[in-house]
Amino acid sequence: MATRHLFIELQTLNRRAKLKIIFAKFQCLCIIPALVGVDKKTCIQFCLCTFQEEMVIRPLYSGDIYASFQFRTQWDTDFLHDGKKVSHYRLFPKSLGQVLSKFSVRELHISFTQGYWRTMQWGQPFIPSPPGAELWVWFHHTVTDVDGNWKELTNVLSGIFCASLNFIDSTNTVEPSASFKPLGLGNATDHRFLRYATLPREIVCTENLTPWKKLLPCGSKAGLAVLMKSEKLFHSSFHSQAVHIRPVCKDWQCTSTAWELRQTLNVVFDLYTSGQGKKEWSLFKMFSRTLTEACPLASSSKIYVDVTDNPGGELFDLSPSSPLISTAVVLGDRRTYSVYDLTKKETFGQLRSLNLLLRWKGENDMLRPPLHAERYVSGFGLQKGEIHTCLYNSHPYRAYPVLLLDSLPWYLRLYVHTLTVTSKTRENKPSYIHYQPSKDRLRPHLLEMLVQLPPHSVTEVTVQFERALLKWTEYTPDPNHGFYIGSSVISALVPSIVAMDTNSTRDRPLFSSFFPTKEESSYFMRVYTEPLLVNLPTPDFSMPYNVICLTCTVVAVGYGSFYNLLTRTFQVDEPSAPLAKRLANIIRRLRGVPLL
Amino acid sequence: MGLLSDPNRRKAITSLLTRLNTPICVVCYLAGIAWFMGLAFEPFTLRTYMSENAMGSTMVEERFPSGERALATAREFAAHKKKVGGMPVDWLVKTMRAQGLEVFTQSFSRNLPFPDESKERFVVRGTNVYGILRAPRAPRTEALVLSAPCSPGNSNNQAVGLLLGLAQYFRSQIYWAKDIIFLVNEHDLIGVQAWLEGYHHTNITGMGYTPLQGRAGSIQAALSLELNSDVVTSLDLVLEGLNGQLPNLDLANLFHAFCQKLGILCTIQGKLQRSDWDTVEGYTHSAQTMLLMVLKQASGRPWGEHGLFLRYHIEAASIRGVNSFRQYKTDATSIGRLFEGMVRKLNNLLERLHQSYFFYLMPSLTRFVSIGYYMPAFGLLTTILLLRALDLWVHLGTPTPVTEDGVGEGESPSSPGLLSVLTPVVISHLTGVALYTLPVLSQEMAVEHFPVSETEAVVLTAIAIYTAGLALPHNTHRLISGEGTEQGWRVLKLVALLYLAVLLGCTALINFSLGFILAVTLVPAAACVTPHVPKALSAVAMVLLSPGCTILYCVFLFQELQEVPVSLAEGWMLFLSVISQGILDHALYGSLVYPLLALLVYPCWLLFWNILFWK
């Protein structure tokens, strides 16, 4: 099987990269183990690795364009087993591999997002992420000091991704009990080995993109990654990049495990600001580049364009058109895609470059996404407030449960007795509540609950809080900006319109195979609410000098005098005797007669 | 303290204070008034300056090109408004959606406690339309608001047109870091109130509204446009908000800076700035400007749509286009650029506006008086109350020669003293409660029995209760404790003086202007009143210095300062409408001036009235 693939690939090889690739492929299949001087067994360990790249373009109903890149590196090795030291890395980035083995990481998910995914206009993303940075890690069950590992890991990742992940500490880390299950193999349930943290304030920019691109086997030199010019990617409405590492099945029999590294990048381009009013899109307009080749190291390299709503071409024109059509079940819906295989020469046509062009013709209304959520702080003033989380179930007749996770910093003192869950003006009692109260300056609140959402309804979760007064060194340098509260996470199994594909081993497009599907009737979905910006009572920081002066004066004058008044004993003093009388008394004392 | 712990020196000080009490009080009063009037003199004030670094150094370019198109939109809006006979909700939704905004509507209803005759409304139903321009790559945490009211008749169409024009232009820019909400509200302040309560999910005034569907995080600042003509000669800045709250001074500075940059005439209180501060006319001009601000602030009303935002800690100002007979006109493009510049600078803000002053008075747009400068004027006035109280305290403490012979004499004034003080306090507060509640409650009865409208009924009932309070049998303490004693009225006056001092002090901290105006009239009455002055003359003086008459003087003064003097009859009608507006403001927006006057200031004044008629 693999050999047949190889032959086809060899035939379609791009001439320029030929030599390099031949060496790589041969090495990978261990045809020349003796040549590199290792024995066969070790060779198999480090060699079996594949790299796939893929881009999905989904024209959105708002007129925007959603482009989603996925790069998947699979490596058939296991560096967690009995202290084996893996030192030969090929496609898998060494920096990450070393981190995984050093900290005994079982699963690692990290995302950096700039902007908020507008579910109501854009539908569902393939892989959701909250604004800012999000990191969640499952550690191996042999780890004894999870918190220590977590702290070191965040600092190391902070260096790798040039991000402020070192700001993750115990005050923003939680251990969710139900919301974050491992996405890879193994059904770990002990959430002591799970750590979850978000940094809603994190700003994502080119400095985070560059290290992310460096993890790719081809870097940004070849393949789909050439499109990633930061001046275009950050000229968009939404930008999100992520790294997901997890153990997966090595083959369809699932006899042994392999490591999967998925790097995803989602970006939404705005028609209005960049399109100059013209509803026309092309790869060149979006990325200021066109494609000329696939990454030579990739076993597959494809572009999918969602044409489900455009069967007769009435919504938009797509050129060049592709003869390849594929269907996939994504997010509970059967979608049709035009496929462009970059490993085939004919894809690039006469000009030897692929520039997809999409011209809008009609307008269409979008179906409401089955689940979306929003959150806001109500009330005014700086003493109290109320957090409202509204969960919208737009399914016309099916009720389904969702898991809501809220992690709130300690300086919002939650009044848990005010927690209410109402749907359709009636109380909706959650069937499961996990609440971990905060400790001042040590850990945040964690609130998880399982709520049943009635069909076609809005469920409102409210809880009141009091704003704490921080110590003066605990304020950020810009305290009047407010303090960020991370997004709440809503995880749900949403009833699917079409039967989901439960066969996890079948060859599917990457974008449809991230969340494992266990049953046909529903699919997993995660929704993040917007983060909140909450103002805390803030002292006027230019005042300390005045306050010190005033306080000192008050203490000196007020306290001093009061103390004086309280401790002094008052007595009526005799007016002192005149001099003559005193002299007379002295003489009298000498004489021994009574004094005057 | 050292002085006070020495009995001899203490005696000396108190004797000095009691001996010279009246002259000191007179000097304090005159000094207070003089200090206040001096605030308008330019050399005594500070020049305004931009405190916020994020707005000062960052330059923005104004490029808004499509003023003409905005005016065309305004005409289209006017046509649709006329066709629908109200707010063209559908057209607005369609237009905003076509511009690429997320559009939402909110309908609201509010039953007024009694008909508002000046605006001819009683049961208000309306719809607010707002579009949110989502900033690219921003997580919906911060927003700015631009609002324009959809007024009845032919007014304010240009504001809506300009708002839509700005929305279209802003949509194609990429530099936004905060979401921008474009709000077109119906029924002016009621609509804004409904929208703000909906946005913050509170209900403080009993408004009925549908919940908002779209939000954009915490609102950092708001600007409100009022524009009635295609060209304007000047723009007027309105700052005074609900309960005398003011936006951060930097917002005023920002407006002034852009007016200077774009060469647009700008005014505050409708008055241009003059350069001749050293002439009498120049001084009078700035004194008038400042007095207008004081009067507006004291009224506690929101003087523009921005006024309601301030409660939610949103810095806001209204900008009003004025078209007079001046030669030099400014077109819509320039006004659009002014707004573009202001919004861009607000967009650059990292923190809420907090660097500059929140408590200030403005004798002109380039000059301001901060709280540290104006508070002494008020302080001098309240000192009088404290000095009088001290005087009374000393008199009460020194035993009169008559009581020296008997032990029981010393105690006798204290036991009836408590009751004789408590009774008038309770009675006058009950009168206050009646004044606060009865006018609205009894309007139906009044309408049945008298040939008046509801509004008149409310106002006339209020005045009737106010007057009836004067005639109440205040000497009830005699029923309980026999003849009122000399000690009795002194204790009562001491209590009343301290009460007034605390009351005015607290008021001035929240709303300086209101506190100061009340102090100017109430303090002389409070300081002078005793049972031993000629009754008729003092009674007239007391009434003339009562809170109700203070409002009447303010109405006349305000008209005088606005250069539209009114005759006595017109002034009286205005006075009546001011009272009804005050009650309405309290019911609709939660303005606190009416309850303050009815529940606290008026009863306090009644105590002094009681002392005058002490027997």
HADDOCK unambig.tbl for C-alpha pairs under 7 A between the chains (distance, minus, plus):
assign (segid A and resid 114 and name CA) (segid B and resid 137 and name CA) 5.10 0.50 0.50
assign (segid A and resid 114 and name CA) (segid B and resid 138 and name CA) 6.70 0.50 0.50
assign (segid A and resid 115 and name CA) (segid B and resid 136 and name CA) 6.69 0.50 0.50
assign (segid A and resid 115 and name CA) (segid B and resid 137 and name CA) 3.49 0.50 0.50
assign (segid A and resid 115 and name CA) (segid B and resid 138 and name CA) 4.41 0.50 0.50
assign (segid A and resid 115 and name CA) (segid B and resid 139 and name CA) 4.70 0.50 0.50
assign (segid A and resid 116 and name CA) (segid B and resid 137 and name CA) 6.67 0.50 0.50
assign (segid A and resid 116 and name CA) (segid B and resid 138 and name CA) 6.48 0.50 0.50
assign (segid A and resid 116 and name CA) (segid B and resid 139 and name CA) 4.68 0.50 0.50
assign (segid A and resid 116 and name CA) (segid B and resid 140 and name CA) 7.00 0.50 0.50
assign (segid A and resid 131 and name CA) (segid B and resid 139 and name CA) 6.07 0.50 0.50
assign (segid A and resid 236 and name CA) (segid B and resid 136 and name CA) 6.47 0.50 0.50
assign (segid A and resid 237 and name CA) (segid B and resid 136 and name CA) 4.18 0.50 0.50
assign (segid A and resid 237 and name CA) (segid B and resid 137 and name CA) 5.05 0.50 0.50
assign (segid A and resid 238 and name CA) (segid B and resid 136 and name CA) 6.66 0.50 0.50
assign (segid A and resid 238 and name CA) (segid B and resid 137 and name CA) 5.03 0.50 0.50
assign (segid A and resid 239 and name CA) (segid B and resid 137 and name CA) 6.92 0.50 0.50
assign (segid A and resid 272 and name CA) (segid B and resid 172 and name CA) 5.75 0.50 0.50
assign (segid A and resid 273 and name CA) (segid B and resid 172 and name CA) 4.52 0.50 0.50
assign (segid A and resid 273 and name CA) (segid B and resid 173 and name CA) 5.99 0.50 0.50
assign (segid A and resid 273 and name CA) (segid B and resid 174 and name CA) 6.38 0.50 0.50
assign (segid A and resid 376 and name CA) (segid B and resid 217 and name CA) 6.80 0.50 0.50
assign (segid A and resid 378 and name CA) (segid B and resid 200 and name CA) 4.59 0.50 0.50
assign (segid A and resid 378 and name CA) (segid B and resid 201 and name CA) 5.20 0.50 0.50
assign (segid A and resid 378 and name CA) (segid B and resid 202 and name CA) 6.83 0.50 0.50
assign (segid A and resid 379 and name CA) (segid B and resid 200 and name CA) 5.36 0.50 0.50
assign (segid A and resid 379 and name CA) (segid B and resid 201 and name CA) 6.36 0.50 0.50
assign (segid A and resid 379 and name CA) (segid B and resid 202 and name CA) 5.72 0.50 0.50
assign (segid A and resid 380 and name CA) (segid B and resid 312 and name CA) 5.53 0.50 0.50
assign (segid A and resid 381 and name CA) (segid B and resid 312 and name CA) 6.89 0.50 0.50
assign (segid A and resid 478 and name CA) (segid B and resid 351 and name CA) 6.51 0.50 0.50
assign (segid A and resid 480 and name CA) (segid B and resid 351 and name CA) 5.11 0.50 0.50
assign (segid A and resid 480 and name CA) (segid B and resid 352 and name CA) 5.72 0.50 0.50
assign (segid A and resid 481 and name CA) (segid B and resid 350 and name CA) 6.29 0.50 0.50
assign (segid A and resid 481 and name CA) (segid B and resid 351 and name CA) 4.01 0.50 0.50
assign (segid A and resid 481 and name CA) (segid B and resid 352 and name CA) 5.84 0.50 0.50
assign (segid A and resid 530 and name CA) (segid B and resid 139 and name CA) 6.37 0.50 0.50
assign (segid A and resid 530 and name CA) (segid B and resid 140 and name CA) 6.50 0.50 0.50
assign (segid A and resid 531 and name CA) (segid B and resid 139 and name CA) 6.90 0.50 0.50
assign (segid A and resid 531 and name CA) (segid B and resid 141 and name CA) 6.66 0.50 0.50
assign (segid A and resid 532 and name CA) (segid B and resid 141 and name CA) 5.86 0.50 0.50
assign (segid A and resid 532 and name CA) (segid B and resid 217 and name CA) 6.78 0.50 0.50
assign (segid A and resid 533 and name CA) (segid B and resid 141 and name CA) 5.67 0.50 0.50
assign (segid A and resid 533 and name CA) (segid B and resid 217 and name CA) 6.96 0.50 0.50
assign (segid A and resid 533 and name CA) (segid B and resid 218 and name CA) 6.60 0.50 0.50
assign (segid A and resid 561 and name CA) (segid B and resid 1 and name CA) 5.44 0.50 0.50
assign (segid A and resid 561 and name CA) (segid B and resid 2 and name CA) 6.23 0.50 0.50
assign (segid A and resid 565 and name CA) (segid B and resid 5 and name CA) 6.46 0.50 0.50
